[in-house]
């Protein structure tokens, strides 16, 4: 079975990430310095998990931001 079923969700999350954080995690959103930017760490996450035993995965999207 392909993991592509969640690709639209990932695209939407990347496109509307600040809005997502503001809606679901307003306290964390307020602490982030959005003017410094943020990066998604997909390649880094893949490197960490590529050799791991695969079972049910709960996270396959990671990001890095800055606080003010």
MARBA-3410 file (N, C-alpha, C, O; in Angstrom, 1 decimal):
68
0.8,-1.2,0.0,0.0,0.0,0.0,0.9,1.2,0.0,1.9,1.3,0.7 ~ 0.6,2.2,-0.8,1.3,3.4,-0.9,1.1,4.4,0.2,-0.1,4.4,0.7 ~ 2.1,5.2,0.6,1.9,6.2,1.6,1.4,7.5,1.0,1.4,8.5,1.7 ~ 1.1,7.5,-0.3,0.7,8.7,-0.9,-0.7,9.3,-0.5,-1.0,10.4,-0.9 ~ -1.4,8.5,0.2,-2.8,8.9,0.7,-2.7,10.2,1.5,-3.7,10.9,1.6
-1.6,10.4,2.2,-1.5,11.6,3.1,-0.7,12.8,2.4,-0.5,13.8,3.1 ~ -0.3,12.6,1.2,0.4,13.7,0.5,-0.4,15.0,0.5,0.2,16.1,0.8 ~ -1.7,15.0,0.2,-2.4,16.3,0.2,-2.4,17.0,1.5,-2.4,18.2,1.6 ~ -2.5,16.2,2.6,-2.5,16.7,4.0,-1.1,17.4,4.2,-1.1,18.5,4.8 ~ -0.1,16.7,3.8,1.3,17.3,4.0,1.5,18.6,3.2,2.1,19.5,3.8
1.0,18.6,2.0,1.1,19.9,1.2,0.3,21.0,1.9,0.8,22.1,2.0 ~ -0.9,20.7,2.4,-1.7,21.7,3.0,-1.0,22.2,4.3,-1.0,23.4,4.7 ~ -0.5,21.3,5.1,0.2,21.6,6.3,1.4,22.5,6.1,1.6,23.5,6.8 ~ 2.2,22.2,5.0,3.3,23.1,4.7,2.8,24.5,4.3,3.4,25.5,4.7 ~ 1.8,24.5,3.5,1.3,25.8,2.9,0.7,26.7,4.0,0.9,27.9,4.0
0.0,26.1,5.0,-0.7,26.8,6.0,-0.2,26.5,7.4,-0.9,26.6,8.4 ~ 1.1,26.3,7.5,1.7,25.9,8.8,1.5,26.9,9.9,1.1,26.5,11.0 ~ 1.8,28.2,9.7,1.6,29.2,10.7,0.1,29.2,11.2,-0.2,29.3,12.4 ~ -0.8,29.1,10.3,-2.2,29.1,10.6,-2.6,27.9,11.4,-3.4,28.0,12.3 ~ -2.1,26.8,11.0,-2.3,25.5,11.7,-1.8,25.6,13.2,-2.5,25.3,14.1
-0.6,26.1,13.3,-0.1,26.3,14.7,-0.9,27.3,15.5,-1.1,27.0,16.7 ~ -1.3,28.4,14.9,-2.1,29.4,15.6,-3.4,28.8,16.1,-3.9,29.1,17.2 ~ -4.0,28.0,15.3,-5.3,27.4,15.6,-5.3,26.3,16.6,-6.0,26.3,17.6 ~ -4.3,25.4,16.4,-4.3,24.2,17.3,-3.4,24.4,18.5,-3.6,23.8,19.6 ~ -2.3,25.2,18.4,-1.4,25.4,19.5,-1.1,26.9,19.7,0.0,27.3,19.5
-2.1,27.7,20.1,-1.9,29.1,20.2,-0.8,29.5,21.2,-0.1,30.6,20.9 ~ -0.6,28.8,22.3,0.5,29.2,23.2,1.9,29.0,22.6,2.7,29.8,22.7 ~ 2.1,27.9,21.8,3.3,27.7,21.1,3.5,28.7,20.0,4.6,29.2,19.8 ~ 2.4,28.9,19.3,2.4,29.9,18.2,3.0,31.2,18.6,3.8,31.9,18.0 ~ 2.5,31.7,19.8,2.9,33.0,20.3,4.4,33.0,20.7,5.0,34.1,20.7
5.0,31.9,21.0,6.4,31.9,21.3,7.4,31.8,20.1,8.6,32.0,20.3 ~ 6.8,31.5,19.0,7.7,31.3,17.8,7.9,32.7,17.1,7.0,33.5,17.0 ~ 9.2,32.9,16.7,9.6,34.1,16.0,9.4,33.8,14.5,10.3,33.4,13.8 ~ 8.2,34.0,14.0,7.9,33.7,12.6,8.7,34.5,11.6,8.8,34.1,10.5 ~ 9.1,35.7,12.0,9.9,36.5,11.1,11.3,35.9,10.8,12.0,36.2,9.8
11.8,35.0,11.7,13.0,34.3,11.4,12.9,33.1,10.5,13.9,32.4,10.1 ~ 11.7,32.7,10.2,11.4,31.6,9.3,11.4,30.3,10.0,11.5,30.2,11.2 ~ 11.1,29.3,9.2,11.1,27.9,9.8,11.4,27.0,8.6,11.2,27.3,7.4 ~ 11.8,25.8,8.9,12.2,24.8,7.9,11.5,23.5,8.3,11.4,23.1,9.4 ~ 11.1,22.7,7.2,10.7,21.4,7.4,11.9,20.5,7.3,12.7,20.7,6.4
12.0,19.5,8.1,13.1,18.6,8.2,12.8,17.2,7.7,13.2,16.2,8.3 ~ 12.2,17.1,6.5,11.8,15.8,5.9,13.0,14.9,5.7,13.0,13.7,6.0 ~ 14.1,15.5,5.1,15.3,14.7,4.7,16.0,14.2,6.0,16.4,13.0,6.1 ~ 16.0,15.0,7.0,16.7,14.6,8.3,15.9,13.5,9.0,16.4,12.6,9.5 ~ 14.6,13.7,8.9,13.7,12.7,9.5,13.8,11.3,8.8,13.8,10.3,9.4
13.9,11.4,7.5,14.1,10.2,6.7,15.4,9.5,7.0,15.5,8.2,7.1 ~ 16.5,10.2,7.2,17.8,9.7,7.6,17.7,9.0,8.9,18.3,7.9,9.1 ~ 17.0,9.5,9.9,16.9,9.0,11.2,16.1,7.7,11.2,16.4,6.7,11.9 ~ 15.1,7.6,10.4,14.1,6.5,10.4,14.4,5.4,9.3,13.8,4.4,9.4 ~ 15.3,5.7,8.4,15.5,4.8,7.3,15.9,3.4,7.7,15.6,2.4,7.1
16.8,3.3,8.8,17.3,2.0,9.2,16.5,1.5,10.4,16.7,0.4,10.9 ~ 15.5,2.2,10.9,14.7,1.8,12.0,13.7,0.7,11.6,13.3,0.7,10.4 ~ 13.4,-0.1,12.5,12.4,-1.2,12.2,11.0,-0.5,12.0,10.6,0.3,12.9 ~ 10.4,-0.7,10.9,9.2,0.0,10.6,8.0,-0.8,11.2,7.8,-2.0,11.0 ~ 7.2,-0.1,11.9,5.9,-0.5,12.4,5.0,0.6,12.2,5.1,1.3,11.2
4.0,0.8,13.0,3.1,1.9,12.9,3.9,3.2,13.2,4.5,3.3,14.2 ~ 3.8,4.1,12.2,4.4,5.4,12.4,3.4,6.5,12.8,2.4,6.6,12.2 ~ 3.8,7.3,13.7,2.9,8.4,14.2,3.3,9.7,13.7,2.5,10.6,13.6 ~ 4.6,9.9,13.4,5.1,11.1,12.9,6.0,10.9,11.7,6.9,10.1,11.7 ~ 5.7,11.6,10.6,6.6,11.6,9.5,6.8,13.0,8.9,7.1,13.1,7.7
6.6,14.0,9.7,6.8,15.4,9.3,7.4,16.1,10.5,6.9,16.0,11.6 ~ 8.5,16.8,10.3,9.2,17.5,11.4,9.6,18.9,10.9,9.7,19.1,9.7 ~ 9.7,19.8,11.8,10.1,21.2,11.4,11.0,21.8,12.5,11.1,21.3,13.6 ~ 11.6,22.9,12.1,12.5,23.6,13.0,12.1,25.1,12.9,12.0,25.6,11.8 ~ 11.9,25.7,14.1,11.6,27.1,14.1,12.4,27.8,15.2,13.2,27.1,15.8
12.2,29.1,15.4,13.0,29.9,16.3,12.1,30.6,17.3,11.0,31.0,16.9 ~ 12.5,30.8,18.5,11.7,31.5,19.5,12.3,32.9,19.6,13.5,33.1,19.4 ~ 11.5,33.9,20.0,11.9,35.2,20.1,12.5,35.5,21.5,12.9,36.7,21.7
END
